[in-house]
Amino acid sequence: MSADASPLAYRLITGPDDRSFCERISTALAEGYVLHGGPAVTFNGSSVICAQAVILPQAVATSDAAVATAVDDLDAELEFDGEGIA
């Protein structure tokens, strides 16, 4: 799979509150996404519009691991001399 065709780690799915919106969420869940937070809804004057964020857990885990490694590398480079503001 090319980089352009790889699944996104995060998606925000939006649309009218109808069967099509629910089918899009269901498809994302079947593809391995999980819900991220609760849905948001608003009324545009004629219909209810929904938004739901979904994430790929393995992408988040990879990102978290990269951040943890970067923090560990930074900590290894820092030396605390006991001085500082508490």
Residue frames as a rotation matrix with the C-alpha (Angstrom) as fourth column:
MET 1
0.584 0.812 0.000 0.00
0.812 -0.584 0.000 0.00
0.000 0.000 -1.000 0.00
SER 2
-0.224 -0.674 0.704 1.46
0.610 -0.660 -0.438 3.37
0.760 0.332 0.559 -0.97
ALA 3
-0.858 -0.155 -0.489 1.74
0.494 -0.507 -0.706 6.23
-0.139 -0.848 0.512 1.51
ASP 4
-0.811 0.584 -0.029 -1.13
-0.559 -0.761 0.328 8.00
0.170 0.282 0.944 -0.25
ALA 5
-0.062 0.823 -0.564 -3.38
-0.362 0.508 0.781 4.95
0.930 0.253 0.267 0.06
SER 6
-0.748 -0.233 -0.622 -2.54
0.434 0.538 -0.723 4.16
0.503 -0.810 -0.301 3.69
PRO 7
0.307 0.938 -0.162 -5.41
0.743 -0.130 0.656 4.65
0.595 -0.322 -0.737 6.13
LEU 8
-0.080 -0.243 0.967 -5.51
-0.285 -0.924 -0.256 7.88
0.955 -0.296 0.005 8.07
ALA 9
-0.805 -0.263 -0.533 -4.85
0.411 0.400 -0.819 7.64
0.428 -0.878 -0.214 11.82
TYR 10
-0.611 0.595 -0.522 -7.62
0.282 -0.452 -0.846 10.16
-0.739 -0.665 0.108 12.52
ARG 11
-0.740 0.470 0.482 -10.84
0.446 -0.194 0.874 10.93
0.504 0.861 -0.066 10.68
LEU 12
-0.713 0.645 -0.274 -13.68
-0.117 -0.495 -0.861 13.32
-0.691 -0.582 0.428 11.43
ILE 13
-0.759 0.544 0.358 -16.84
0.611 0.406 0.679 12.04
0.224 0.735 -0.641 9.79
THR 14
-0.733 0.525 -0.432 -19.59
-0.162 -0.751 -0.640 14.62
-0.661 -0.399 0.636 9.34
GLY 15
-0.882 0.472 0.016 -22.99
0.065 0.088 0.994 14.75
0.468 0.877 -0.108 7.75
PRO 16
-0.154 0.922 0.355 -26.74
-0.813 -0.323 0.485 14.90
0.561 -0.214 0.799 8.25
ASP 17
-0.660 0.018 0.751 -28.10
-0.592 0.603 -0.535 12.71
-0.463 -0.798 -0.387 11.04
ASP 18
0.441 0.783 -0.438 -29.43
-0.895 0.345 -0.283 9.97
-0.071 0.517 0.853 8.78
ARG 19
0.902 -0.034 0.430 -28.87
0.005 0.998 0.069 6.34
-0.432 -0.060 0.900 7.84
SER 20
0.748 -0.648 0.146 -26.02
0.227 0.044 -0.973 7.26
0.624 0.760 0.180 5.48
PHE 21
0.217 -0.665 0.715 -24.07
-0.787 -0.553 -0.274 8.93
0.577 -0.503 -0.643 8.31
CYS 22
0.473 0.029 0.881 -24.56
-0.731 0.571 0.374 5.88
-0.492 -0.820 0.291 10.55
GLU 23
0.968 -0.135 0.212 -23.45
0.228 0.828 -0.513 3.58
-0.106 0.544 0.832 7.72
ARG 24
0.497 -0.832 0.247 -20.26
-0.177 -0.376 -0.910 5.63
0.849 0.409 -0.334 7.28
ILE 25
0.117 -0.417 0.901 -19.51
-0.989 -0.130 0.068 5.31
0.089 -0.900 -0.428 11.00
SER 26
0.730 0.232 0.643 -20.28
-0.365 0.928 0.079 1.57
-0.578 -0.292 0.762 10.89
THR 27
0.895 -0.445 -0.005 -17.94
0.190 0.394 -0.899 1.13
0.403 0.804 0.437 7.92
ALA 28
0.197 -0.853 0.483 -15.14
-0.629 -0.488 -0.605 2.94
0.752 -0.185 -0.633 9.74
LEU 29
0.261 -0.051 0.964 -15.65
-0.900 0.348 0.262 0.70
-0.349 -0.936 0.045 12.79
ALA 30
0.932 0.121 0.342 -15.53
-0.003 0.946 -0.326 -2.39
-0.363 0.302 0.881 10.56
GLU 31
0.681 -0.727 0.085 -12.23
0.044 -0.074 -0.996 -1.10
0.731 0.682 -0.018 9.13
GLY 32
0.056 -0.680 -0.731 -10.70
0.862 0.403 -0.309 -1.08
0.505 -0.613 0.608 12.62
TYR 33
-0.530 -0.173 0.830 -11.35
-0.116 -0.955 -0.273 2.50
0.840 -0.241 0.486 13.68
VAL 34
-0.301 0.473 -0.828 -12.67
0.945 0.267 -0.191 3.20
0.131 -0.839 -0.527 17.17
LEU 35
0.636 0.609 0.474 -14.77
0.501 -0.793 0.347 6.12
0.587 0.017 -0.809 18.32
HIS 36
-0.565 -0.799 -0.207 -12.75
0.745 -0.386 -0.544 9.00
0.355 -0.461 0.813 19.73
GLY 37
-0.943 0.298 -0.145 -14.90
-0.159 -0.791 -0.591 11.03
-0.291 -0.535 0.793 22.10
GLY 38
-0.210 0.957 0.201 -18.60
0.502 0.282 -0.817 11.52
-0.839 -0.070 -0.540 21.78
PRO 39
-0.221 0.203 0.954 -20.47
0.951 -0.173 0.258 12.78
0.217 0.964 -0.155 18.76
ALA 40
-0.767 0.076 -0.637 -21.14
0.118 -0.960 -0.256 16.46
-0.631 -0.271 0.727 18.21
VAL 41
-0.221 0.751 0.622 -24.44
0.975 0.160 0.154 17.65
0.016 0.640 -0.768 16.79
THR 42
-0.794 0.078 -0.603 -25.77
0.013 -0.989 -0.145 20.96
-0.608 -0.123 0.784 15.61
PHE 43
0.187 0.898 0.399 -28.86
0.766 0.121 -0.632 22.22
-0.615 0.424 -0.665 13.86
ASN 44
-0.796 -0.589 0.137 -28.35
0.520 -0.553 0.651 24.21
-0.308 0.590 0.747 10.65
GLY 45
-0.663 0.624 -0.414 -31.89
-0.587 -0.776 -0.232 25.56
-0.466 0.089 0.880 10.48
SER 46
0.160 0.753 -0.639 -33.31
-0.959 0.273 0.081 22.65
0.235 0.600 0.765 8.55
SER 47
0.721 0.075 -0.689 -31.58
-0.046 0.997 0.061 19.46
0.692 -0.012 0.722 9.70
VAL 48
0.816 -0.482 0.319 -29.36
-0.328 0.068 0.942 18.00
-0.475 -0.874 -0.102 12.41
ILE 49
0.551 -0.746 -0.375 -25.68
-0.405 0.153 -0.901 17.71
0.730 0.648 -0.218 11.40
CYS 50
0.966 -0.219 0.134 -23.46
0.004 0.536 0.844 15.20
-0.257 -0.815 0.519 13.20
ALA 51
0.310 -0.932 -0.188 -19.71
-0.683 -0.080 -0.726 14.86
0.662 0.353 -0.661 13.60
GLN 52
0.952 -0.091 0.293 -17.85
-0.155 0.682 0.715 11.87
-0.265 -0.726 0.635 15.01
ALA 53
0.154 -0.967 -0.202 -14.09
-0.979 -0.123 -0.162 11.46
0.132 0.223 -0.966 15.33
VAL 54
0.993 0.026 0.116 -12.60
-0.041 0.991 0.128 8.02
-0.112 -0.132 0.985 14.80
ILE 55
0.224 -0.974 -0.041 -9.01
-0.967 -0.227 0.119 6.84
-0.126 0.013 -0.992 15.24
LEU 56
0.587 -0.198 -0.785 -6.98
-0.157 0.923 -0.350 3.77
0.795 0.328 0.511 14.38
PRO 57
0.970 -0.153 0.189 -5.66
-0.179 0.078 0.981 2.40
-0.165 -0.985 0.049 17.69
GLN 58
0.516 -0.833 0.202 -2.44
0.809 0.551 0.205 1.00
-0.282 0.058 0.958 16.18
ALA 59
0.183 -0.431 0.884 -1.59
0.566 -0.689 -0.453 4.40
0.804 0.583 0.118 14.67
VAL 60
0.718 0.125 0.684 -2.07
-0.417 -0.710 0.568 6.08
0.557 -0.693 -0.457 18.04
ALA 61
0.909 -0.407 0.092 0.05
0.176 0.573 0.800 3.42
-0.378 -0.711 0.592 19.77
THR 62
0.297 -0.824 0.483 2.84
0.936 0.151 -0.318 3.95
0.189 0.547 0.816 17.22
SER 63
0.266 -0.123 0.956 2.66
0.117 -0.980 -0.158 7.70
0.957 0.154 -0.247 17.73
ASP 64
0.913 0.108 0.393 2.65
-0.367 -0.201 0.908 7.33
0.177 -0.974 -0.145 21.53
ALA 65
0.722 -0.689 0.058 5.70
0.611 0.675 0.414 5.06
-0.324 -0.263 0.909 21.34
ALA 66
0.134 -0.674 0.727 7.54
0.770 -0.391 -0.505 7.60
0.624 0.627 0.466 19.17
VAL 67
0.498 0.102 0.861 6.79
-0.303 -0.910 0.282 10.38
0.813 -0.401 -0.423 21.67
ALA 68
0.980 -0.126 0.154 7.91
-0.103 0.343 0.934 8.21
-0.171 -0.931 0.323 24.60
THR 69
0.453 -0.861 0.231 11.17
0.891 0.449 -0.072 7.41
-0.042 0.238 0.970 22.81
ALA 70
0.128 -0.377 0.917 11.77
0.392 -0.831 -0.396 11.10
0.911 0.410 0.042 22.06
VAL 71
0.752 0.190 0.631 11.14
-0.459 -0.537 0.708 12.00
0.473 -0.822 -0.317 25.72
ASP 72
0.881 -0.472 0.031 13.48
0.331 0.662 0.673 9.25
-0.337 -0.583 0.739 26.89
ASP 73
0.216 -0.828 0.517 16.16
0.905 -0.028 -0.424 10.51
0.365 0.560 0.744 24.49
LEU 74
0.289 -0.042 0.956 15.69
-0.054 -0.998 -0.028 14.06
0.956 -0.043 -0.290 25.74
ASP 75
0.946 0.098 0.310 15.83
-0.312 0.005 0.950 12.95
0.092 -0.995 0.036 29.39
ALA 76
0.674 -0.738 0.024 19.07
0.720 0.664 0.200 11.08
-0.163 -0.117 0.980 28.70
GLU 77
0.032 -0.673 0.739 20.64
0.702 -0.511 -0.495 14.28
0.711 0.535 0.456 27.36
LEU 78
0.472 0.228 0.852 19.62
-0.303 -0.865 0.399 16.42
0.828 -0.447 -0.339 30.35
GLU 79
-0.332 -0.579 -0.745 21.64
0.653 0.429 -0.624 16.58
0.681 -0.693 0.236 33.51
PHE 80
0.711 0.623 0.325 20.10
0.128 -0.571 0.811 17.93
0.691 -0.535 -0.486 36.71
ASP 81
-0.351 -0.934 0.064 22.55
0.191 -0.138 -0.972 19.68
0.917 -0.329 0.227 39.00
GLY 82
-0.299 0.311 -0.902 20.15
0.944 0.234 -0.233 20.00
0.139 -0.921 -0.363 41.92
GLU 83
-0.826 0.014 -0.563 19.59
0.126 -0.970 -0.208 23.73
-0.549 -0.243 0.800 41.31
GLY 84
-0.754 0.563 0.340 16.35
0.348 -0.098 0.932 25.18
0.558 0.821 -0.122 40.06
ILE 85
-0.659 0.643 0.392 12.99
-0.747 -0.623 -0.233 26.61
0.094 -0.446 0.890 40.88
ALA 86
-0.922 0.377 -0.090 10.50
0.386 0.910 -0.150 24.28
0.025 -0.173 -0.985 42.49
